[in-house]
Amino acid sequence: MTFHKAIAAVLMTAALAGCQSQTEGQQRATTGALIGGAGGALVGQAIGGNTKSTVIGAASGALLGAVVGSATTPQQPRGEQMCRYQDRDGRIYTARCDDRYYNGNY
């Protein structure tokens, strides 16, 4: 059982580390999928009591969690375009698009 916990911890860490360069909508969808998958697996195991039920619960929970996470992301006002920039230190940030973006001076 300890081995399974270690694998789960590594997978969760890798999934959360991938959130660093994602947009807010992608982060919310990923988080929703992780939480929904875990919750769905627990419910599937509680209802069915076998591996098949657990897998079905995890898959459906992850799908539902991703949809809800994506749908609850605040939308940008119309006409306001957001662009991704990289500063001199290599950090990536999101800001409103301006002439720097369109002229290649970002």
VEXNU-18955 format. One record per atom (N, C-alpha, C, CB): residue number from 1; residue in three letters; x, y, z; chain. Coordinates in nm, 2 decimals, padded with zeros to 4 digits. Atoms other than C-alpha are relative to their C-alpha. Glycine has a CB too. Example, Ala and Ser with C-alpha at 12.3 -4.5 7.8 and 13.67 -1.06 7.14 Angstrom:
2
+-----+---------+--------+--------+--------+--------+
: num : residuo :   east :  north :     up : cadena :
+-----+---------+--------+--------+--------+--------+
:   1 :     ala :  00.09 : -00.12 :  00.00 :      A :
:   1 :     ala :  01.23 : -00.45 :  00.78 :      A :
:   1 :     ala :  00.09 :  00.12 :  00.00 :      A :
:   1 :     ala : -00.10 :  00.00 :  00.12 :      A :
:   2 :     ser : -00.09 : -00.11 :  00.00 :      A :
:   2 :     ser :  01.37 : -00.11 :  00.71 :      A :
:   2 :     ser : -00.08 :  00.11 :  00.08 :      A :
:   2 :     ser :  00.04 :  00.05 : -00.14 :      A :
+-----+---------+--------+--------+--------+--------+
This chain:
106
+-----+---------+--------+--------+--------+--------+
: num : residuo :   east :  north :     up : cadena :
+-----+---------+--------+--------+--------+--------+
:   1 :     met :  00.08 : -00.12 :  00.00 :      A :
:   1 :     met :  00.00 :  00.00 :  00.00 :      A :
:   1 :     met :  00.09 :  00.13 :  00.00 :      A :
:   1 :     met : -00.09 :  00.00 :  00.12 :      A :
:   2 :     thr : -00.09 : -00.12 : -00.01 :      A :
:   2 :     thr :  00.29 :  00.24 :  00.07 :      A :
:   2 :     thr :  00.05 :  00.03 : -00.14 :      A :
:   2 :     thr :  00.12 : -00.03 :  00.09 :      A :
:   3 :     phe : -00.05 : -00.02 :  00.14 :      A :
:   3 :     phe :  00.41 :  00.19 : -00.29 :      A :
:   3 :     phe : -00.11 :  00.08 : -00.08 :      A :
:   3 :     phe :  00.03 : -00.13 : -00.07 :      A :
:   4 :     his :  00.11 : -00.07 :  00.07 :      A :
:   4 :     his :  00.07 :  00.30 : -00.42 :      A :
:   4 :     his : -00.01 :  00.14 :  00.04 :      A :
:   4 :     his : -00.13 : -00.08 :  00.02 :      A :
:   5 :     lys :  00.01 : -00.14 : -00.05 :      A :
:   5 :     lys :  00.07 :  00.61 : -00.20 :      A :
:   5 :     lys :  00.12 :  00.08 : -00.06 :      A :
:   5 :     lys :  00.01 :  00.00 :  00.15 :      A :
:   6 :     ala : -00.12 : -00.07 :  00.06 :      A :
:   6 :     ala :  00.42 :  00.70 : -00.33 :      A :
:   6 :     ala : -00.03 :  00.03 : -00.15 :      A :
:   6 :     ala :  00.13 : -00.09 :  00.01 :      A :
:   7 :     ile :  00.04 : -00.02 :  00.14 :      A :
:   7 :     ile :  00.30 :  00.66 : -00.69 :      A :
:   7 :     ile : -00.10 :  00.11 : -00.01 :      A :
:   7 :     ile : -00.05 : -00.13 : -00.07 :      A :
:   8 :     ala :  00.11 : -00.10 :  00.00 :      A :
:   8 :     ala : -00.01 :  00.87 : -00.62 :      A :
:   8 :     ala :  00.06 :  00.14 :  00.03 :      A :
:   8 :     ala : -00.11 : -00.03 :  00.10 :      A :
:   9 :     ala : -00.07 : -00.12 : -00.04 :      A :
:   9 :     ala :  00.21 :  01.14 : -00.46 :      A :
:   9 :     ala :  00.08 :  00.06 : -00.12 :      A :
:   9 :     ala :  00.09 : -00.01 :  00.12 :      A :
:  10 :     val : -00.08 : -00.04 :  00.11 :      A :
:  10 :     val :  00.44 :  01.15 : -00.76 :      A :
:  10 :     val : -00.09 :  00.05 : -00.11 :      A :
:  10 :     val :  00.09 : -00.11 : -00.05 :      A :
:  11 :     leu :  00.09 : -00.04 :  00.11 :      A :
:  11 :     leu :  00.16 :  01.17 : -01.01 :      A :
:  11 :     leu : -00.07 :  00.14 :  00.03 :      A :
:  11 :     leu : -00.11 : -00.10 : -00.02 :      A :
:  12 :     met :  00.07 : -00.12 : -00.04 :      A :
:  12 :     met : -00.02 :  01.45 : -00.81 :      A :
:  12 :     met :  00.10 :  00.12 : -00.01 :      A :
:  12 :     met : -00.05 : -00.01 :  00.14 :      A :
:  13 :     thr : -00.10 : -00.11 :  00.01 :      A :
:  13 :     thr :  00.31 :  01.65 : -00.79 :      A :
:  13 :     thr :  00.03 :  00.03 : -00.15 :      A :
:  13 :     thr :  00.13 : -00.05 :  00.07 :      A :
:  14 :     ala : -00.02 : -00.03 :  00.15 :      A :
:  14 :     ala :  00.37 :  01.61 : -01.17 :      A :
:  14 :     ala : -00.12 :  00.08 : -00.06 :      A :
:  14 :     ala :  00.02 : -00.13 : -00.07 :      A :
:  15 :     ala :  00.12 : -00.07 :  00.05 :      A :
:  15 :     ala :  00.01 :  01.72 : -01.24 :      A :
:  15 :     ala :  00.00 :  00.14 :  00.04 :      A :
:  15 :     ala : -00.12 : -00.08 :  00.04 :      A :
:  16 :     leu :  00.00 : -00.13 : -00.05 :      A :
:  16 :     leu :  00.04 :  02.02 : -01.03 :      A :
:  16 :     leu :  00.11 :  00.09 : -00.05 :      A :
:  16 :     leu :  00.00 :  00.01 :  00.16 :      A :
:  17 :     ala : -00.11 : -00.08 :  00.06 :      A :
:  17 :     ala :  00.38 :  02.12 : -01.16 :      A :
:  17 :     ala : -00.03 :  00.04 : -00.14 :      A :
:  17 :     ala :  00.13 : -00.09 :  00.00 :      A :
:  18 :     gly :  00.04 : -00.04 :  00.14 :      A :
:  18 :     gly :  00.23 :  02.12 : -01.51 :      A :
:  18 :     gly : -00.09 :  00.12 :  00.00 :      A :
:  18 :     gly : -00.07 : -00.11 : -00.06 :      A :
:  19 :     cys :  00.09 : -00.12 :  00.00 :      A :
:  19 :     cys : -00.01 :  02.40 : -01.40 :      A :
:  19 :     cys :  00.08 :  00.13 : -00.01 :      A :
:  19 :     cys : -00.08 : -00.01 :  00.13 :      A :
:  20 :     gln : -00.08 : -00.12 : -00.01 :      A :
:  20 :     gln :  00.28 :  02.65 : -01.38 :      A :
:  20 :     gln : -00.02 :  00.08 : -00.13 :      A :
:  20 :     gln :  00.14 : -00.03 :  00.02 :      A :
:  21 :     ser :  00.00 : -00.08 :  00.12 :      A :
:  21 :     ser :  00.26 :  02.75 : -01.75 :      A :
:  21 :     ser : -00.14 : -00.01 : -00.07 :      A :
:  21 :     ser :  00.10 : -00.06 : -00.10 :      A :
:  22 :     gln :  00.13 :  00.00 :  00.06 :      A :
:  22 :     gln : -00.11 :  02.70 : -01.81 :      A :
:  22 :     gln : -00.08 :  00.13 :  00.03 :      A :
:  22 :     gln : -00.08 : -00.12 :  00.06 :      A :
:  23 :     thr :  00.09 : -00.11 : -00.03 :      A :
:  23 :     thr : -00.38 :  02.96 : -01.84 :      A :
:  23 :     thr : -00.09 : -00.03 :  00.11 :      A :
:  23 :     thr : -00.08 :  00.03 : -00.13 :      A :
:  24 :     glu :  00.08 :  00.03 : -00.12 :      A :
:  24 :     glu : -00.63 :  03.00 : -01.56 :      A :
:  24 :     glu : -00.11 : -00.10 : -00.04 :      A :
:  24 :     glu : -00.07 :  00.14 :  00.04 :      A :
:  25 :     gly :  00.11 :  00.10 :  00.03 :      A :
:  25 :     gly : -00.90 :  02.80 : -01.75 :      A :
:  25 :     gly :  00.06 : -00.14 : -00.01 :      A :
:  25 :     gly : -00.05 :  00.04 : -00.14 :      A :
:  26 :     gln : -00.06 :  00.13 :  00.00 :      A :
:  26 :     gln : -00.66 :  02.52 : -01.81 :      A :
:  26 :     gln :  00.04 : -00.05 :  00.14 :      A :
:  26 :     gln :  00.13 :  00.00 : -00.08 :      A :
:  27 :     gln : -00.03 :  00.04 : -00.14 :      A :
:  27 :     gln : -00.55 :  02.52 : -01.44 :      A :
:  27 :     gln : -00.13 : -00.04 :  00.07 :      A :
:  27 :     gln :  00.06 :  00.12 :  00.07 :      A :
:  28 :     arg :  00.12 :  00.04 : -00.06 :      A :
:  28 :     arg : -00.91 :  02.51 : -01.33 :      A :
:  28 :     arg : -00.06 : -00.13 : -00.05 :      A :
:  28 :     arg : -00.11 :  00.11 : -00.02 :      A :
:  29 :     ala :  00.05 :  00.12 :  00.06 :      A :
:  29 :     ala : -01.00 :  02.23 : -01.57 :      A :
:  29 :     ala :  00.09 : -00.12 :  00.05 :      A :
:  29 :     ala :  00.01 :  00.00 : -00.15 :      A :
:  30 :     thr : -00.09 :  00.10 : -00.06 :      A :
:  30 :     thr : -00.69 :  02.03 : -01.45 :      A :
:  30 :     thr : -00.03 : -00.03 :  00.14 :      A :
:  30 :     thr :  00.14 :  00.04 : -00.02 :      A :
:  31 :     thr :  00.03 :  00.02 : -00.14 :      A :
:  31 :     thr : -00.77 :  02.08 : -01.09 :      A :
:  31 :     thr : -00.14 : -00.07 :  00.02 :      A :
:  31 :     thr :  00.00 :  00.14 :  00.08 :      A :
:  32 :     gly :  00.13 :  00.06 :  00.00 :      A :
:  32 :     gly : -01.13 :  01.99 : -01.15 :      A :
:  32 :     gly :  00.00 : -00.15 : -00.03 :      A :
:  32 :     gly : -00.10 :  00.07 : -00.09 :      A :
:  33 :     ala : -00.02 :  00.14 :  00.05 :      A :
:  33 :     ala : -01.03 :  01.67 : -01.33 :      A :
:  33 :     ala :  00.06 : -00.08 :  00.11 :      A :
:  33 :     ala :  00.08 : -00.01 : -00.12 :      A :
:  34 :     leu : -00.07 :  00.07 : -00.11 :      A :
:  34 :     leu : -00.80 :  01.57 : -01.04 :      A :
:  34 :     leu : -00.09 : -00.02 :  00.12 :      A :
:  34 :     leu :  00.12 :  00.08 :  00.05 :      A :
:  35 :     ile :  00.10 :  00.01 : -00.11 :      A :
:  35 :     ile : -01.06 :  01.64 : -00.77 :      A :
:  35 :     ile : -00.11 : -00.09 : -00.04 :      A :
:  35 :     ile : -00.05 :  00.13 :  00.05 :      A :
:  36 :     gly :  00.11 :  00.08 :  00.04 :      A :
:  36 :     gly : -01.34 :  01.49 : -00.97 :      A :
:  36 :     gly :  00.04 : -00.15 : -00.02 :      A :
:  36 :     gly : -00.05 :  00.05 : -00.13 :      A :
:  37 :     gly : -00.04 :  00.13 :  00.02 :      A :
:  37 :     gly : -01.14 :  01.18 : -01.06 :      A :
:  37 :     gly :  00.02 : -00.07 :  00.14 :      A :
:  37 :     gly :  00.13 : -00.01 : -00.07 :      A :
:  38 :     ala : -00.01 :  00.06 : -00.14 :      A :
:  38 :     ala : -01.05 :  01.12 : -00.69 :      A :
:  38 :     ala : -00.13 : -00.03 :  00.06 :      A :
:  38 :     ala :  00.09 :  00.09 :  00.09 :      A :
:  39 :     gly :  00.14 :  00.02 : -00.06 :      A :
:  39 :     gly : -01.41 :  01.17 : -00.58 :      A :
:  39 :     gly : -00.07 : -00.11 : -00.07 :      A :
:  39 :     gly : -00.07 :  00.13 :  00.00 :      A :
:  40 :     gly :  00.07 :  00.10 :  00.08 :      A :
:  40 :     gly : -01.55 :  00.96 : -00.86 :      A :
:  40 :     gly :  00.05 : -00.14 :  00.03 :      A :
:  40 :     gly :  00.02 :  00.03 : -00.15 :      A :
:  41 :     ala : -00.06 :  00.13 : -00.04 :      A :
:  41 :     ala : -01.31 :  00.67 : -00.77 :      A :
:  41 :     ala : -00.05 : -00.04 :  00.13 :      A :
:  41 :     ala :  00.15 :  00.01 :  00.00 :      A :
:  42 :     leu :  00.05 :  00.04 : -00.13 :      A :
:  42 :     leu : -01.42 :  00.68 : -00.41 :      A :
:  42 :     leu : -00.15 : -00.04 : -00.01 :      A :
:  42 :     leu :  00.02 :  00.12 :  00.10 :      A :
:  43 :     val :  00.14 :  00.03 :  00.02 :      A :
:  43 :     val : -01.79 :  00.69 : -00.51 :      A :
:  43 :     val : -00.02 : -00.13 : -00.07 :      A :
:  43 :     val : -00.07 :  00.11 : -00.07 :      A :
:  44 :     gly :  00.01 :  00.13 :  00.07 :      A :
:  44 :     gly : -01.74 :  00.41 : -00.76 :      A :
:  44 :     gly :  00.03 : -00.12 :  00.08 :      A :
:  44 :     gly :  00.09 :  00.01 : -00.12 :      A :
:  45 :     gln : -00.04 :  00.11 : -00.09 :      A :
:  45 :     gln : -01.56 :  00.19 : -00.51 :      A :
:  45 :     gln : -00.11 : -00.02 :  00.10 :      A :
:  45 :     gln :  00.13 :  00.03 :  00.07 :      A :
:  46 :     ala :  00.10 :  00.01 : -00.10 :      A :
:  46 :     ala : -01.83 :  00.26 : -00.25 :      A :
:  46 :     ala : -00.13 : -00.06 : -00.05 :      A :
:  46 :     ala : -00.03 :  00.14 :  00.06 :      A :
:  47 :     ile :  00.13 :  00.05 :  00.05 :      A :
:  47 :     ile : -02.12 :  00.18 : -00.48 :      A :
:  47 :     ile :  00.02 : -00.14 : -00.06 :      A :
:  47 :     ile : -00.05 :  00.09 : -00.11 :      A :
:  48 :     gly : -00.02 :  00.13 :  00.07 :      A :
:  48 :     gly : -01.98 : -00.11 : -00.69 :      A :
:  48 :     gly :  00.09 : -00.10 :  00.08 :      A :
:  48 :     gly :  00.07 :  00.03 : -00.13 :      A :
:  49 :     gly : -00.08 :  00.09 : -00.08 :      A :
:  49 :     gly : -01.71 : -00.25 : -00.46 :      A :
:  49 :     gly :  00.10 : -00.08 : -00.08 :      A :
:  49 :     gly : -00.08 : -00.09 :  00.07 :      A :
:  50 :     asn : -00.10 :  00.08 :  00.08 :      A :
:  50 :     asn : -01.49 : -00.37 : -00.75 :      A :
:  50 :     asn :  00.08 :  00.10 : -00.09 :      A :
:  50 :     asn : -00.07 : -00.10 : -00.09 :      A :
:  51 :     thr : -00.10 : -00.08 :  00.08 :      A :
:  51 :     thr : -01.21 : -00.24 : -00.98 :      A :
:  51 :     thr : -00.07 :  00.07 : -00.11 :      A :
:  51 :     thr :  00.11 : -00.08 : -00.05 :      A :
:  52 :     lys :  00.07 : -00.06 :  00.12 :      A :
:  52 :     lys : -01.44 : -00.18 : -01.28 :      A :
:  52 :     lys : -00.08 :  00.12 :  00.04 :      A :
:  52 :     lys : -00.09 : -00.11 : -00.06 :      A :
:  53 :     ser :  00.08 : -00.11 : -00.05 :      A :
:  53 :     ser : -01.67 :  00.04 : -01.08 :      A :
:  53 :     ser :  00.09 :  00.12 :  00.04 :      A :
:  53 :     ser : -00.09 : -00.04 :  00.12 :      A :
:  54 :     thr : -00.10 : -00.11 : -00.04 :      A :
:  54 :     thr : -01.37 :  00.24 : -00.94 :      A :
:  54 :     thr :  00.05 :  00.07 : -00.12 :      A :
:  54 :     thr :  00.11 : -00.06 :  00.08 :      A :
:  55 :     val : -00.05 : -00.06 :  00.12 :      A :
:  55 :     val : -01.23 :  00.30 : -01.29 :      A :
:  55 :     val : -00.11 :  00.08 : -00.07 :      A :
:  55 :     val :  00.05 : -00.11 : -00.09 :      A :
:  56 :     ile :  00.11 : -00.07 :  00.06 :      A :
:  56 :     ile : -01.57 :  00.40 : -01.43 :      A :
:  56 :     ile : -00.03 :  00.13 :  00.08 :      A :
:  56 :     ile : -00.13 : -00.08 : -00.01 :      A :
:  57 :     gly :  00.02 : -00.12 : -00.09 :      A :
:  57 :     gly : -01.62 :  00.64 : -01.13 :      A :
:  57 :     gly :  00.11 :  00.10 : -00.02 :      A :
:  57 :     gly : -00.01 : -00.05 :  00.14 :      A :
:  58 :     ala : -00.11 : -00.09 :  00.02 :      A :
:  58 :     ala : -01.28 :  00.79 : -01.17 :      A :
:  58 :     ala :  00.00 :  00.07 : -00.13 :      A :
:  58 :     ala :  00.14 : -00.08 :  00.02 :      A :
:  59 :     ala :  00.01 : -00.06 :  00.13 :      A :
:  59 :     ala : -01.32 :  00.85 : -01.54 :      A :
:  59 :     ala : -00.11 :  00.10 : -00.01 :      A :
:  59 :     ala : -00.01 : -00.11 : -00.11 :      A :
:  60 :     ser :  00.11 : -00.09 :  00.01 :      A :
:  60 :     ser : -01.66 :  01.00 : -01.52 :      A :
:  60 :     ser :  00.01 :  00.12 :  00.10 :      A :
:  60 :     ser : -00.13 : -00.07 :  00.04 :      A :
:  61 :     gly : -00.03 : -00.11 : -00.09 :      A :
:  61 :     gly : -01.56 :  01.21 : -01.22 :      A :
:  61 :     gly :  00.10 :  00.10 : -00.05 :      A :
:  61 :     gly :  00.05 : -00.05 :  00.14 :      A :
:  62 :     ala : -00.11 : -00.09 :  00.06 :      A :
:  62 :     ala : -01.25 :  01.34 : -01.40 :      A :
:  62 :     ala : -00.06 :  00.08 : -00.11 :      A :
:  62 :     ala :  00.11 : -00.08 : -00.05 :      A :
:  63 :     leu :  00.06 : -00.07 :  00.11 :      A :
:  63 :     leu : -01.46 :  01.43 : -01.70 :      A :
:  63 :     leu : -00.09 :  00.11 :  00.05 :      A :
:  63 :     leu : -00.08 : -00.10 : -00.09 :      A :
:  64 :     leu :  00.09 : -00.09 : -00.06 :      A :
:  64 :     leu : -01.73 :  01.60 : -01.50 :      A :
:  64 :     leu :  00.08 :  00.12 :  00.07 :      A :
:  64 :     leu : -00.09 : -00.06 :  00.10 :      A :
:  65 :     gly : -00.08 : -00.10 : -00.07 :      A :
:  65 :     gly : -01.46 :  01.78 : -01.29 :      A :
:  65 :     gly :  00.06 :  00.10 : -00.10 :      A :
:  65 :     gly :  00.10 : -00.06 :  00.09 :      A :
:  66 :     ala : -00.07 : -00.08 :  00.10 :      A :
:  66 :     ala : -01.28 :  01.91 : -01.60 :      A :
:  66 :     ala : -00.10 :  00.10 : -00.06 :      A :
:  66 :     ala :  00.07 : -00.08 : -00.10 :      A :
:  67 :     val :  00.10 : -00.08 :  00.06 :      A :
:  67 :     val : -01.60 :  02.04 : -01.75 :      A :
:  67 :     val : -00.05 :  00.11 :  00.10 :      A :
:  67 :     val : -00.13 : -00.09 : -00.04 :      A :
:  68 :     val :  00.04 : -00.10 : -00.10 :      A :
:  68 :     val : -01.71 :  02.22 : -01.43 :      A :
:  68 :     val :  00.11 :  00.10 :  00.02 :      A :
:  68 :     val : -00.04 : -00.07 :  00.13 :      A :
:  69 :     gly : -00.11 : -00.09 : -00.02 :      A :
:  69 :     gly : -01.36 :  02.36 : -01.38 :      A :
:  69 :     gly :  00.01 :  00.10 : -00.11 :      A :
:  69 :     gly :  00.12 : -00.08 :  00.02 :      A :
:  70 :     ser : -00.01 : -00.08 :  00.12 :      A :
:  70 :     ser : -01.35 :  02.49 : -01.73 :      A :
:  70 :     ser : -00.12 :  00.10 : -00.01 :      A :
:  70 :     ser :  00.01 : -00.08 : -00.12 :      A :
:  71 :     ala :  00.12 : -00.09 :  00.01 :      A :
:  71 :     ala : -01.71 :  02.63 : -01.72 :      A :
:  71 :     ala :  00.00 :  00.11 :  00.11 :      A :
:  71 :     ala : -00.12 : -00.09 :  00.01 :      A :
:  72 :     thr :  00.00 : -00.10 : -00.10 :      A :
:  72 :     thr : -01.65 :  02.82 : -01.40 :      A :
:  72 :     thr :  00.11 :  00.10 :  00.00 :      A :
:  72 :     thr :  00.00 : -00.07 :  00.14 :      A :
:  73 :     thr : -00.11 : -00.10 :  00.02 :      A :
:  73 :     thr : -01.35 :  03.01 : -01.53 :      A :
:  73 :     thr : -00.06 :  00.14 : -00.04 :      A :
:  73 :     thr :  00.10 : -00.05 : -00.10 :      A :
:  74 :     pro :  00.05 : -00.14 :  00.04 :      A :
:  74 :     pro : -01.42 :  03.39 : -01.54 :      A :
:  74 :     pro :  00.04 :  00.03 : -00.14 :      A :
:  74 :     pro :  00.05 :  00.10 :  00.10 :      A :
:  75 :     gln : -00.03 : -00.04 :  00.14 :      A :
:  75 :     gln : -01.44 :  03.51 : -01.89 :      A :
:  75 :     gln :  00.06 :  00.14 : -00.01 :      A :
:  75 :     gln : -00.13 : -00.01 : -00.09 :      A :
:  76 :     gln : -00.06 : -00.14 :  00.03 :      A :
:  76 :     gln : -01.24 :  03.81 : -02.03 :      A :
:  76 :     gln : -00.11 :  00.08 : -00.06 :      A :
:  76 :     gln :  00.12 : -00.01 : -00.08 :      A :
:  77 :     pro :  00.09 : -00.09 :  00.07 :      A :
:  77 :     pro : -01.45 :  04.11 : -02.14 :      A :
:  77 :     pro :  00.02 : -00.01 : -00.15 :      A :
:  77 :     pro :  00.01 :  00.14 :  00.05 :      A :
:  78 :     arg : -00.02 :  00.01 :  00.14 :      A :
:  78 :     arg : -01.52 :  04.11 : -02.51 :      A :
:  78 :     arg :  00.09 :  00.11 : -00.05 :      A :
:  78 :     arg : -00.14 :  00.02 : -00.07 :      A :
:  79 :     gly : -00.10 : -00.10 :  00.06 :      A :
:  79 :     gly : -01.25 :  04.28 : -02.72 :      A :
:  79 :     gly :  00.13 :  00.01 :  00.07 :      A :
:  79 :     gly : -00.07 :  00.13 :  00.00 :      A :
:  80 :     glu : -00.13 :  00.00 : -00.08 :      A :
:  80 :     glu : -00.98 :  04.24 : -02.45 :      A :
:  80 :     glu :  00.07 : -00.13 : -00.03 :      A :
:  80 :     glu : -00.03 :  00.03 :  00.15 :      A :
:  81 :     gln : -00.08 :  00.12 :  00.03 :      A :
:  81 :     gln : -00.72 :  04.00 : -02.58 :      A :
:  81 :     gln :  00.11 : -00.01 :  00.10 :      A :
:  81 :     gln :  00.05 :  00.01 : -00.15 :      A :
:  82 :     met : -00.11 :  00.02 : -00.09 :      A :
:  82 :     met : -00.47 :  03.85 : -02.34 :      A :
:  82 :     met :  00.11 : -00.08 : -00.07 :      A :
:  82 :     met : -00.05 : -00.08 :  00.13 :      A :
:  83 :     cys : -00.12 :  00.06 :  00.06 :      A :
:  83 :     cys : -00.12 :  03.75 : -02.45 :      A :
:  83 :     cys :  00.09 : -00.05 :  00.10 :      A :
:  83 :     cys :  00.07 :  00.10 : -00.10 :      A :
:  84 :     arg : -00.11 :  00.05 : -00.09 :      A :
:  84 :     arg :  00.16 :  03.56 : -02.30 :      A :
:  84 :     arg :  00.13 :  00.05 : -00.04 :      A :
:  84 :     arg :  00.00 : -00.16 :  00.00 :      A :
:  85 :     tyr : -00.13 : -00.06 :  00.02 :      A :
:  85 :     tyr :  00.49 :  03.73 : -02.26 :      A :
:  85 :     tyr :  00.10 : -00.08 :  00.09 :      A :
:  85 :     tyr :  00.00 :  00.15 :  00.04 :      A :
:  86 :     gln : -00.11 :  00.05 : -00.08 :      A :
:  86 :     gln :  00.83 :  03.62 : -02.13 :      A :
:  86 :     gln :  00.10 :  00.11 :  00.03 :      A :
:  86 :     gln :  00.07 : -00.12 : -00.07 :      A :
:  87 :     asp : -00.09 : -00.11 : -00.04 :      A :
:  87 :     asp :  01.04 :  03.86 : -01.93 :      A :
:  87 :     asp :  00.15 : -00.04 : -00.01 :      A :
:  87 :     asp : -00.03 :  00.05 :  00.14 :      A :
:  88 :     arg : -00.14 :  00.03 :  00.02 :      A :
:  88 :     arg :  01.42 :  03.88 : -01.93 :      A :
:  88 :     arg :  00.06 : -00.11 :  00.08 :      A :
:  88 :     arg :  00.08 :  00.12 :  00.02 :      A :
:  89 :     asp : -00.04 :  00.11 : -00.09 :      A :
:  89 :     asp :  01.45 :  03.63 : -01.64 :      A :
:  89 :     asp : -00.06 : -00.13 : -00.04 :      A :
:  89 :     asp : -00.04 :  00.04 :  00.14 :      A :
:  90 :     gly :  00.06 :  00.13 :  00.05 :      A :
:  90 :     gly :  01.25 :  03.37 : -01.84 :      A :
:  90 :     gly : -00.13 : -00.03 :  00.06 :      A :
:  90 :     gly :  00.09 : -00.11 :  00.04 :      A :
:  91 :     arg :  00.13 :  00.03 : -00.06 :      A :
:  91 :     arg :  00.93 :  03.40 : -01.63 :      A :
:  91 :     arg : -00.10 :  00.04 : -00.11 :      A :
:  91 :     arg : -00.02 :  00.09 :  00.12 :      A :
:  92 :     ile :  00.11 : -00.03 :  00.10 :      A :
:  92 :     ile :  00.61 :  03.38 : -01.84 :      A :
:  92 :     ile : -00.11 :  00.06 :  00.08 :      A :
:  92 :     ile : -00.04 : -00.14 : -00.07 :      A :
:  93 :     tyr :  00.11 : -00.07 : -00.06 :      A :
:  93 :     tyr :  00.33 :  03.61 : -01.76 :      A :
:  93 :     tyr : -00.11 :  00.03 : -00.10 :      A :
:  93 :     tyr :  00.04 :  00.13 :  00.08 :      A :
:  94 :     thr :  00.11 : -00.03 :  00.09 :      A :
:  94 :     thr : -00.01 :  03.70 : -01.91 :      A :
:  94 :     thr : -00.04 :  00.15 :  00.02 :      A :
:  94 :     thr : -00.12 : -00.09 :  00.03 :      A :
:  95 :     ala :  00.04 : -00.14 :  00.00 :      A :
:  95 :     ala : -00.11 :  04.06 : -01.99 :      A :
:  95 :     ala : -00.08 :  00.03 : -00.12 :      A :
:  95 :     ala :  00.13 :  00.09 :  00.02 :      A :
:  96 :     arg :  00.08 : -00.04 :  00.11 :      A :
:  96 :     arg : -00.33 :  04.25 : -02.22 :      A :
:  96 :     arg :  00.09 :  00.02 : -00.12 :      A :
:  96 :     arg : -00.07 :  00.14 :  00.03 :      A :
:  97 :     cys : -00.08 : -00.02 :  00.12 :      A :
:  97 :     cys : -00.20 :  04.25 : -02.58 :      A :
:  97 :     cys :  00.01 :  00.14 : -00.03 :      A :
:  97 :     cys : -00.07 : -00.08 : -00.12 :      A :
:  98 :     asp : -00.02 : -00.14 :  00.04 :      A :
:  98 :     asp : -00.05 :  04.57 : -02.70 :      A :
:  98 :     asp :  00.10 :  00.00 : -00.12 :      A :
:  98 :     asp :  00.06 :  00.08 :  00.12 :      A :
:  99 :     asp : -00.09 : -00.01 :  00.12 :      A :
:  99 :     asp :  00.19 :  04.70 : -02.97 :      A :
:  99 :     asp :  00.12 : -00.08 :  00.01 :      A :
:  99 :     asp :  00.03 :  00.15 : -00.02 :      A :
: 100 :     arg : -00.12 :  00.08 : -00.01 :      A :
: 100 :     arg :  00.48 :  04.51 : -02.82 :      A :
: 100 :     arg : -00.02 : -00.14 : -00.06 :      A :
: 100 :     arg :  00.04 : -00.01 :  00.15 :      A :
: 101 :     tyr :  00.03 :  00.13 :  00.05 :      A :
: 101 :     tyr :  00.31 :  04.19 : -02.91 :      A :
: 101 :     tyr : -00.01 :  00.00 : -00.15 :      A :
: 101 :     tyr : -00.13 : -00.06 :  00.06 :      A :
: 102 :     tyr :  00.02 :  00.00 :  00.14 :      A :
: 102 :     tyr :  00.21 :  04.28 : -03.26 :      A :
: 102 :     tyr :  00.12 :  00.04 : -00.08 :      A :
: 102 :     tyr : -00.12 :  00.09 : -00.03 :      A :
: 103 :     asn : -00.13 : -00.04 :  00.06 :      A :
: 103 :     asn :  00.55 :  04.44 : -03.34 :      A :
: 103 :     asn :  00.11 : -00.09 :  00.02 :      A :
: 103 :     asn :  00.04 :  00.14 :  00.04 :      A :
: 104 :     gly : -00.11 :  00.09 : -00.03 :      A :
: 104 :     gly :  00.75 :  04.15 : -03.21 :      A :
: 104 :     gly :  00.10 :  00.04 :  00.11 :      A :
: 104 :     gly :  00.07 : -00.03 : -00.12 :      A :
: 105 :     asn : -00.09 : -00.05 : -00.10 :      A :
: 105 :     asn :  00.91 :  04.35 : -02.92 :      A :
: 105 :     asn : -00.04 : -00.04 :  00.14 :      A :
: 105 :     asn :  00.00 :  00.15 : -00.01 :      A :
: 106 :     tyr :  00.04 :  00.05 : -00.13 :      A :
: 106 :     tyr :  00.80 :  04.13 : -02.64 :      A :
: 106 :     tyr :  00.11 : -00.08 :  00.07 :      A :
: 106 :     tyr : -00.12 : -00.08 : -00.01 :      A :
+-----+---------+--------+--------+--------+--------+
